[in-house]
Amino acid sequence: MTNFQYLLVANATSKPKGGSSDYYKLTMTLESDRVSDEELGVSVVSMETSDIINTLVDNDFDLGNIIKACRRVSEKANGRGKDANDIRYDLNKIKWFADEIERKLMLKGE
């Protein structure tokens, strides 16, 4: 099984400034029983949440917002993130975007 763990790059407890936040910057360490570090060529990768959104969900707006809200929930639940972040607010955003995805699928007849 391939497990990914991340290390927080910086302490992101700050007031919102309207720009990108440090908690969207990730350093991922690959731990895998399938691939050795030598085969992979790299064991640590630095990226931002937007890189994950681009790769995993083809830069889909609704799914991307769910991923970002999940990250904020995780950071706040673990005592990190912006002071202004509110877990319930982000959980409501996740529900709203999930409903929006479902609505769009229904319009397509899926």
GINORTA-V155413 format. One record per residue. BURIAL is b if it has 24 or more other ideal C-beta (glycine too) atoms within 12 Angstrom, else e. Layout:
BURIAL + BURIAL
//
This chain:
e + e + e + e + e + b + e + b + e + e + e + b + e + e + e + e + e + e + e + e + b + b + b + b + b + b + e + b + e + e + e + e + e + e + e + e + e + e + e + e + e + e + e + e + e + e + e + b + b + e + e + b + b + e + e + e + e + e + e + e + e + b + b + b + b + b + b + b + b + b + b + b + b + b + b + b + e + e + e + b + b + b + e + e + b + e + e + e + e + b + e + e + b + b + e + e + b + e + e + e + e + e + e + e + e + e + e + e + e + e
//
